[in-house]
Amino acid sequence: MNADWVGVAGACGFFLLLIVIVWQTAATWRARMLAAREDQYRELSTKYAQLLEDNVELHRRTLEELTQTRTSLASMEKMMREIE
């Protein structure tokens, strides 16, 4: 009878050990996944910042070209009025 209790206690201890091992493995896996996701978000935000800078530069150039075009057009209009 006493040996039965020892066997039950040993089986309970073994299953408890298995539960702890599975639990810790899952926690470690989840932590790694969260860290990988954070790295991906960091890379994405860096890409976004670079694209935003490129977009701002493109916008600045477009405005500059538009200003030059308006200046040229105004000059041509003035010249056309002087010819008439």
C-alpha positions in Angstrom: 0.0 0.0 0.0 2.8 2.4 0.9 4.5 1.5 -2.4 1.3 2.6 -4.3 1.5 6.0 -2.8 5.1 6.3 -3.7 4.3 5.4 -7.3 1.4 7.9 -7.4 3.6 10.7 -5.9 6.3 9.8 -8.4 3.9 9.9 -11.3 2.4 13.2 -10.1 5.9 14.7 -9.8 6.9 13.4 -13.3 3.7 15.0 -14.8 4.3 18.2 -12.9 7.8 18.3 -14.3 6.5 17.8 -17.8 4.0 20.6 -17.4 6.7 23.0 -16.1 8.9 22.1 -19.0 6.2 22.6 -21.6 5.1 25.8 -20.0 8.6 27.2 -20.0 9.2 26.1 -23.6 6.0 27.9 -24.6 7.0 31.0 -22.7 10.4 31.0 -24.3 8.9 30.5 -27.8 6.4 33.4 -27.2 9.2 35.7 -26.0 11.3 34.9 -29.1 8.3 35.5 -31.4 7.6 38.9 -29.7 11.2 39.9 -30.1 11.2 38.9 -33.7 8.0 40.9 -34.3 9.5 43.9 -32.5 12.5 43.7 -34.8 10.2 43.6 -37.8 8.3 46.6 -36.6 11.6 48.5 -36.1 12.7 47.6 -39.6 9.4 48.7 -41.0 9.5 52.0 -39.2 13.0 52.6 -40.5 11.8 51.9 -44.1 8.8 54.2 -43.6 11.0 57.0 -42.3 13.3 56.6 -45.4 10.3 56.6 -47.7 8.9 59.6 -46.0 12.2 61.5 -46.5 12.3 60.5 -50.1 8.7 61.6 -50.6 9.5 65.0 -49.0 12.5 65.4 -51.2 10.5 64.5 -54.3 7.8 67.0 -53.2 10.4 69.7 -52.8 11.9 69.1 -56.3 8.4 69.1 -57.8 7.6 72.4 -56.2 10.9 73.8 -57.4 10.2 72.7 -60.9 6.7 74.1 -60.8 8.0 77.4 -59.6 10.5 77.5 -62.5 7.7 76.6 -64.9 5.5 79.4 -63.6 8.4 81.8 -63.9 9.1 80.7 -67.5 5.4 80.9 -68.4 5.0 84.4 -66.9 8.1 85.5 -68.8 6.6 84.1 -72.1 3.3 85.8 -71.4 5.1 89.1 -70.8 7.0 88.7 -74.0 3.8 87.8 -76.0 2.1 90.9 -74.6 5.1 93.1 -75.6 5.0 91.7 -79.2 1.3 92.5 -79.6 
